[in-house]
Amino acid sequence: MQTQTLKDRHGHITGFVETRTDGVMVLKDEHRHIRGYYDPRSDQTKDAHMHLVGYGNTLLQLLG
């Protein structure tokens, strides 16, 4: 699993994106709570409760 750390312009950690071996990206906030998922096979972004948020990778919108 790969992990990308997300930081704001001041260098503070705002979240993490973990890419699983199946290609699904999992967005976690700075406390490592799951905020959403992006599945490139279906090209869908879903929130933490697996409700469809949109098409394409819109994970970063879930951090706001």
C-alpha positions in Angstrom: 0.0 0.0 0.0 1.3 3.4 -0.9 0.6 6.5 1.3 0.7 10.1 0.1 0.7 12.8 2.8 -1.3 15.9 2.1 -0.2 19.2 3.5 -1.5 22.8 3.4 0.6 25.7 2.3 2.0 26.1 5.8 3.3 22.5 5.9 0.6 21.1 8.3 -0.7 17.7 7.5 -4.3 17.8 6.3 -4.7 14.2 5.3 -3.5 11.1 3.6 -4.3 9.2 0.5 -3.6 5.4 0.7 -3.6 3.4 -2.6 -4.5 -0.2 -2.0 -3.1 -3.1 -4.1 -6.5 -3.2 -6.0 -6.0 0.4 -7.0 -8.7 1.9 -4.8 -7.6 5.2 -3.2 -8.7 5.8 0.4 -8.8 9.3 1.8 -8.1 9.8 5.5 -8.1 13.0 7.4 -5.3 14.2 9.7 -6.6 11.9 12.5 -6.6 9.0 10.0 -10.4 8.7 9.9 -11.7 7.6 6.5 -13.3 10.4 4.6 -13.9 8.6 1.2 -12.9 6.2 -1.5 -12.0 6.5 -5.2 -12.3 3.4 -7.4 -10.5 4.0 -10.8 -12.2 0.9 -12.3 -15.7 2.4 -11.9 -14.4 6.0 -11.9 -16.5 6.8 -8.9 -15.8 8.7 -5.7 -17.7 7.6 -2.6 -17.9 9.1 0.9 -17.0 7.2 4.1 -20.5 5.6 4.1 -20.1 4.4 0.5 -22.6 6.9 -0.9 -21.8 8.1 -4.4 -20.3 11.6 -4.4 -19.4 11.9 -8.0 -17.6 10.6 -11.0 -13.8 11.0 -11.4 -11.4 11.5 -8.6 -12.9 14.1 -6.3 -11.4 12.9 -3.1 -9.9 16.2 -2.1 -13.3 17.9 -2.0 -14.2 15.6 0.9 -11.5 17.1 3.1 -13.1 20.5 3.0 
